[in-house]
Amino acid sequence: MTPGGDVDSLTHAALGATIGALGFRRSLGSRALMAGAVYATVPDVDMVVSFGGSWASLQWHRSVTHSLLFVVATAPILGWLGARIHRRWPPGRAREASLEGVHESSWVQWGLLAFFAMLSHVLLDAFTSYGTQLLWPFSIERVAWDGVAIVDPLFTFPLLVAVGTALSRRRAETTVRVASATALLICAGYLFGGLALRAEATAHVRDALQDPSAVRSDTVEVQRIRALPTLGNLLLWRVLVDEGGGTIGVTHVSLLTRQVHGYTRWESVTGPEVDAARARPESEIAGWFLDGWGVWTSEPSGAETRRVRWHDLRYGHPLEADSSLWGAEYIVDTERGLATSAEWTRWGVSVFGPSSFAAHWRLLVSPASHDP
């Protein structure tokens, strides 16, 4: 997972291929599937910024190439390129050659395929918790709707079925179109269902916070609250609560059992070492990316140095409340009052391993509250 949190390329490619199968296979042939898959992964060309280091990746990934402007501007170019390749190497199979319009397909058709495939990429990323800069260059704010996790096989599976159906030579054109349309409708319903479940998770935790016994904590004054889907499902949600004053609470809620699991407060430390870390130019990037959901910690790392961390609380191990997936890490020379290094780094916390999946399942199905 790169800084910013990517939906996996397989899902993007399958979504683009399904769009190609539904709307363009009749006119462009089976190449529409391959082209749709390729076009749908074009926005991730900005992954090259990772060679510039973690800070460049954090700042520029899901930026320019994930904007609506980029989609509109590059679709005609990619359409022209697709049409040129298609004419230079026309389809050879008799079945494809007999399809109406395959040889005479224009750059407009290829451009429309590129437009819808790339649009599917940037909108799907916007449904995740790290979002995209959809309105770049007019705004650098990340649009994040918290409707689906960055990895969710339940979303990907219908797309793979549709692509497999389209690739089968024995399937009639009508069958392919029905399978593709069904898959896209299921995925659209899943995304918008995620938005509805997000609102339900938020409301459930907000109500529970008014009852100390429900979350085993004092009554909380909520300034901001945000529910984020956990990996691979829409029934277990990680909920962050901004209490103000640098304090953020973390809890999980299962919509399957209606149970809120624990409530852990993170309280940001203050002091000269944090001031030194904030003074680093990289902290401006980190603060923008964290969007108010980060907390500061500090611990000794040497005789005259301290390790200061700015934790991103949006992802973490569900049963380790004092864990976060990644964040900014600084080494501060306490003698000179200077942060000598600053890195955006991933901690040793696993959100994909067996223990994490087991913890997610435990919180999802258990009727009893589990404190991290």
HUKABEL-V973583 format. One record per pair of residues at least 6 apart in sequence whose ideal C-beta (glycine too) atoms are under 6 Angstrom apart, sorted by the first residue. I is the first residue (numbers start at 1). GAP is how many residues later the second one is. D is the distance in Angstrom with one decimal. If there is no record, write none. Layout:
BEGIN
((I | GAP | D) (I | GAP | D))
END
This chain:
BEGIN
((3 | 54 | 5.0) (3 | 55 | 4.4) (3 | 341 | 5.8) (4 | 57 | 4.8) (4 | 58 | 5.0) (4 | 126 | 5.1) (5 | 125 | 4.0) (5 | 145 | 4.6) (7 | 117 | 5.7) (7 | 118 | 5.8) (7 | 143 | 5.4) (8 | 143 | 6.0) (9 | 32 | 5.6) (11 | 145 | 4.6) (12 | 28 | 4.8) (12 | 29 | 5.4) (12 | 109 | 5.1) (13 | 24 | 4.0) (13 | 27 | 5.8) (13 | 28 | 5.6) (14 | 145 | 3.8) (14 | 146 | 5.5) (14 | 149 | 5.5) (15 | 25 | 5.8) (15 | 105 | 5.0) (15 | 144 | 5.6) (16 | 20 | 3.9) (16 | 21 | 4.8) (16 | 23 | 5.6) (16 | 24 | 2.5) (16 | 101 | 3.8) (17 | 16 | 4.4) (17 | 19 | 4.8) (17 | 20 | 4.3) (17 | 146 | 4.8) (18 | 141 | 5.1) (18 | 144 | 4.7) (18 | 162 | 5.0) (18 | 165 | 5.4) (19 | 17 | 5.2) (19 | 97 | 5.2) (19 | 98 | 5.5) (20 | 12 | 3.7) (20 | 13 | 4.8) (20 | 16 | 2.8) (20 | 93 | 5.8) (21 | 12 | 5.5) (21 | 145 | 3.9) (21 | 155 | 5.7) (21 | 159 | 4.4) (22 | 155 | 5.9) (22 | 158 | 3.7) (22 | 159 | 5.7) (24 | 8 | 3.9) (24 | 89 | 4.9) (25 | 7 | 4.7) (27 | 74 | 4.3) (27 | 78 | 5.5) (27 | 82 | 5.6) (28 | 77 | 5.3) (29 | 62 | 5.1) (29 | 67 | 4.1) (29 | 70 | 5.9) (29 | 73 | 4.8) (33 | 133 | 5.7) (35 | 47 | 5.6) (35 | 78 | 5.9) (36 | 77 | 5.8) (36 | 81 | 4.8) (39 | 75 | 4.5) (39 | 78 | 3.7) (39 | 79 | 5.8) (40 | 77 | 4.1) (40 | 80 | 6.0) (40 | 81 | 5.1) (42 | 76 | 5.7) (43 | 22 | 4.6) (43 | 23 | 5.0) (43 | 75 | 5.9) (43 | 78 | 4.7) (43 | 79 | 5.8) (45 | 20 | 5.7) (46 | 15 | 5.4) (46 | 19 | 4.4) (49 | 7 | 4.8) (49 | 8 | 5.3) (49 | 11 | 4.4) (49 | 12 | 5.9) (50 | 7 | 4.4) (54 | 290 | 4.1) (55 | 227 | 5.4) (55 | 230 | 5.7) (55 | 289 | 6.0) (58 | 227 | 5.9) (58 | 231 | 5.5) (58 | 286 | 5.3) (59 | 226 | 5.1) (62 | 70 | 4.6) (63 | 70 | 4.8) (63 | 73 | 5.8) (64 | 6 | 5.9) (64 | 72 | 5.8) (66 | 56 | 4.8) (66 | 66 | 3.9) (67 | 66 | 5.8) (67 | 67 | 6.0) (67 | 69 | 3.9) (68 | 66 | 5.6) (71 | 47 | 4.6) (71 | 48 | 5.3) (75 | 36 | 5.0) (75 | 39 | 4.4) (75 | 40 | 3.8) (76 | 35 | 4.9) (78 | 36 | 3.9) (79 | 28 | 4.5) (79 | 31 | 4.0) (79 | 32 | 2.4) (79 | 35 | 5.3) (80 | 27 | 4.5) (82 | 28 | 3.5) (83 | 24 | 4.0) (83 | 27 | 4.8) (90 | 13 | 5.8) (91 | 6 | 5.8) (91 | 11 | 5.9) (96 | 6 | 5.7) (122 | 10 | 5.4) (125 | 7 | 4.6) (126 | 6 | 5.0) (126 | 8 | 5.8) (126 | 17 | 4.8) (126 | 19 | 5.9) (127 | 18 | 5.0) (127 | 20 | 4.1) (127 | 21 | 4.9) (127 | 64 | 5.3) (128 | 22 | 5.1) (129 | 15 | 5.6) (129 | 17 | 5.1) (129 | 99 | 4.5) (129 | 185 | 5.6) (131 | 11 | 3.8) (131 | 12 | 4.9) (131 | 13 | 2.8) (133 | 7 | 5.6) (133 | 9 | 5.9) (134 | 9 | 4.5) (146 | 52 | 5.2) (146 | 82 | 5.4) (147 | 44 | 5.2) (147 | 47 | 3.6) (147 | 48 | 4.7) (148 | 43 | 5.9) (148 | 46 | 5.0) (149 | 80 | 4.5) (149 | 82 | 4.8) (151 | 80 | 5.3) (152 | 80 | 5.4) (155 | 32 | 5.9) (155 | 35 | 5.4) (158 | 25 | 4.1) (158 | 28 | 4.6) (159 | 24 | 5.3) (162 | 17 | 4.7) (162 | 18 | 4.7) (162 | 21 | 3.7) (165 | 6 | 5.5) (165 | 11 | 5.9) (165 | 14 | 4.1) (166 | 10 | 4.7) (194 | 40 | 5.1) (197 | 37 | 5.0) (198 | 29 | 5.0) (201 | 26 | 4.1) (201 | 36 | 3.9) (201 | 52 | 5.2) (202 | 23 | 5.7) (202 | 25 | 4.5) (204 | 49 | 5.5) (205 | 34 | 4.5) (205 | 48 | 5.3) (205 | 55 | 6.0) (206 | 19 | 5.9) (208 | 6 | 4.0) (208 | 7 | 5.5) (208 | 52 | 4.6) (209 | 11 | 4.5) (212 | 6 | 5.8) (212 | 7 | 5.5) (214 | 46 | 5.8) (215 | 45 | 5.5) (215 | 48 | 3.8) (217 | 46 | 4.2) (220 | 23 | 5.9) (222 | 19 | 5.7) (223 | 19 | 4.8) (223 | 21 | 4.7) (224 | 18 | 3.8) (225 | 16 | 5.2) (226 | 14 | 4.9) (227 | 10 | 4.6) (227 | 12 | 4.8) (228 | 10 | 4.8) (228 | 86 | 5.8) (230 | 6 | 4.7) (230 | 8 | 5.6) (230 | 130 | 5.7) (235 | 20 | 4.9) (235 | 21 | 4.8) (235 | 129 | 5.9) (236 | 18 | 5.3) (236 | 124 | 5.8) (236 | 127 | 5.7) (236 | 128 | 4.5) (237 | 16 | 5.3) (238 | 14 | 5.6) (239 | 12 | 5.1) (239 | 14 | 5.9) (240 | 8 | 5.9) (240 | 53 | 5.8) (240 | 73 | 5.7) (241 | 8 | 3.9) (242 | 6 | 5.6) (246 | 22 | 3.4) (247 | 18 | 5.7) (247 | 20 | 4.9) (248 | 18 | 4.9) (248 | 47 | 5.6) (248 | 65 | 5.8) (249 | 14 | 5.5) (249 | 16 | 5.3) (250 | 14 | 5.1) (250 | 71 | 5.9) (251 | 9 | 5.8) (251 | 11 | 5.9) (251 | 12 | 4.6) (252 | 9 | 4.5) (252 | 66 | 5.7) (252 | 111 | 5.2) (253 | 7 | 4.9) (254 | 109 | 5.9) (254 | 110 | 5.1) (256 | 108 | 5.7) (257 | 110 | 5.0) (259 | 110 | 6.0) (261 | 102 | 5.1) (261 | 108 | 5.4) (261 | 109 | 4.8) (262 | 109 | 4.0) (262 | 110 | 5.2) (264 | 57 | 3.5) (264 | 108 | 5.8) (266 | 29 | 4.3) (268 | 27 | 4.5) (268 | 28 | 4.3) (269 | 27 | 5.3) (269 | 29 | 5.1) (272 | 65 | 5.8) (273 | 25 | 5.3) (273 | 33 | 4.8) (273 | 35 | 5.3) (273 | 59 | 4.4) (274 | 22 | 5.1) (276 | 56 | 4.9) (276 | 61 | 5.4) (276 | 62 | 5.7) (276 | 63 | 4.6) (277 | 31 | 4.5) (277 | 53 | 4.1) (277 | 62 | 4.8) (280 | 59 | 5.0) (280 | 62 | 4.6) (282 | 60 | 4.3) (286 | 24 | 5.6) (286 | 42 | 4.2) (290 | 22 | 5.7) (293 | 20 | 5.3) (293 | 21 | 5.7) (294 | 16 | 5.0) (294 | 17 | 5.8) (294 | 18 | 5.6) (295 | 16 | 5.3) (296 | 14 | 5.7) (297 | 12 | 5.0) (298 | 8 | 5.3) (298 | 10 | 4.9) (299 | 8 | 5.4) (300 | 6 | 5.8) (301 | 6 | 4.0) (304 | 30 | 5.5) (304 | 31 | 4.7) (305 | 26 | 5.6) (305 | 28 | 5.8) (306 | 26 | 4.9) (306 | 28 | 5.8) (308 | 22 | 4.4) (308 | 24 | 5.4) (309 | 18 | 5.5) (309 | 20 | 5.2) (310 | 17 | 5.1) (310 | 18 | 4.1) (311 | 13 | 4.0) (311 | 16 | 4.4) (312 | 12 | 5.7) (312 | 14 | 5.7) (312 | 15 | 4.7) (313 | 11 | 5.5) (315 | 10 | 4.0) (315 | 36 | 5.8) (316 | 7 | 4.6) (316 | 8 | 4.7) (316 | 9 | 5.7) (317 | 6 | 4.7) (317 | 32 | 5.3) (317 | 39 | 5.7) (318 | 41 | 4.6) (318 | 42 | 5.7) (318 | 45 | 5.5) (319 | 40 | 4.3) (319 | 53 | 5.3) (321 | 51 | 3.3) (323 | 26 | 4.6) (325 | 24 | 5.5) (325 | 26 | 5.9) (326 | 20 | 4.3) (328 | 16 | 5.5) (329 | 14 | 5.3) (329 | 16 | 5.1) (330 | 9 | 4.4) (330 | 12 | 5.1) (331 | 9 | 5.3) (331 | 10 | 4.7) (332 | 7 | 4.9) (333 | 7 | 5.4) (350 | 6 | 5.4))
END
